[in-house]
Amino acid sequence: MGICRRIEKLNPKLQERLKAFLKECETQNINVAILETVRSEEVQKAYYAQGREHLEDVNDLRRKAGLYEISDKENKNIVTNCDGVKNKSNHQVKSDGWGYAVDIALVDEKGCVRWNAPQSEWERMGKLAEDFGLDWVAGGCGAIWGKGWDNPHFELLED
């Protein structure tokens, strides 16, 4: 369990577009890393509990899902509106056997996520991803989805 970063678990069209995007990031010296591709129901439930449940309960769910424990400060933020059961995330495998979302982040030379990178850098990455047919959830196609800015989240752009 835990976090999956395997591109092969994604819809073939998403795989193709993602690989082309990653290659172009390399060409343009934009350092990125895949944070997550598909999620199990257990992982999604743990994410959904964050910001809604007591820290002890959240960390119990996270341990069961193979995730690291979080701090009380991290548990102040809701990170998803998908409960993983009634409302599934596009990270969860669909009936066709594929995932339809990927989380990608800017990283430094050591591979550490640059959560505090300037918004302009996230926007550069997001706009480039859209050139390759990936919808950037943080503001893709001129829209901001659901809970607001989600800089690392990308999905397959509808043709």
Backbone hydrogen bonds, N-H to C=O, Kabsch-Sander energy under -0.5 kcal/mol:
donor,donor_aa,acceptor,acceptor_aa,energy
2,G,65,A,-2.0
4,C,38,V,-0.7
7,I,5,R,-0.6
9,K,6,R,-1.4
10,L,7,I,-2.4
11,N,99,G,-2.5
15,Q,11,N,-2.7
16,E,12,P,-2.4
17,R,13,K,-2.2
18,L,14,L,-2.7
19,K,15,Q,-2.7
20,A,16,E,-1.9
21,F,17,R,-2.4
22,L,18,L,-2.8
23,K,19,K,-2.2
24,E,20,A,-2.1
25,C,21,F,-2.4
26,E,22,L,-2.0
27,T,23,K,-2.1
28,Q,24,E,-2.4
29,N,26,E,-1.4
30,I,25,C,-3.1
31,N,29,N,-0.7
32,V,30,I,-0.6
33,A,105,A,-2.0
35,L,33,A,-0.6
35,L,103,D,-3.0
36,E,103,D,-1.4
37,T,4,C,-3.2
39,R,91,H,-1.7
44,Q,40,S,-2.3
45,K,41,E,-2.6
46,A,42,E,-2.0
47,Y,43,V,-2.4
48,Y,44,Q,-2.5
49,A,45,K,-1.9
50,Q,46,A,-1.1
52,R,49,A,-2.5
53,E,49,A,-2.4
58,V,54,H,-2.4
59,N,55,L,-3.0
60,D,56,E,-1.7
61,L,57,D,-2.2
62,R,58,V,-2.5
63,R,59,N,-2.5
64,K,60,D,-2.2
65,A,61,L,-1.6
66,G,63,R,-1.4
67,L,62,R,-3.3
75,N,71,S,-1.5
76,K,73,K,-1.4
77,N,74,E,-1.2
79,V,47,Y,-0.6
79,V,50,Q,-0.5
83,D,81,N,-0.6
84,G,87,N,-2.2
88,K,86,K,-0.6
92,Q,89,S,-1.3
93,V,39,R,-0.6
94,K,98,W,-2.9
97,G,94,K,-2.4
99,G,9,K,-1.9
100,Y,90,N,-3.0
101,A,90,N,-0.6
102,V,154,F,-2.6
103,D,36,E,-2.9
104,I,102,V,-0.5
104,I,152,P,-3.0
105,A,33,A,-2.5
107,V,31,N,-2.5
108,D,112,C,-2.2
111,G,108,D,-1.9
114,R,106,L,-2.8
115,W,113,V,-1.0
117,A,114,R,-2.1
121,E,118,P,-1.4
122,W,118,P,-1.4
123,E,119,Q,-2.8
124,R,120,S,-2.0
125,M,121,E,-2.2
126,G,122,W,-3.0
127,K,123,E,-2.8
128,L,124,R,-2.1
129,A,125,M,-2.4
130,E,126,G,-1.9
131,D,127,K,-1.3
132,F,128,L,-0.7
132,F,129,A,-1.3
133,G,130,E,-1.7
134,L,129,A,-1.9
135,D,155,E,-3.4
136,W,134,L,-0.6
137,V,135,D,-0.7
137,V,153,H,-2.4
139,G,136,W,-1.5
140,G,136,W,-3.9
142,G,139,G,-1.2
143,A,140,G,-2.5
145,W,137,V,-1.3
145,W,143,A,-0.5
148,G,145,W,-2.9
153,H,150,D,-2.0
154,F,102,V,-2.7
155,E,135,D,-2.2
156,L,100,Y,-0.9
157,L,133,G,-2.5
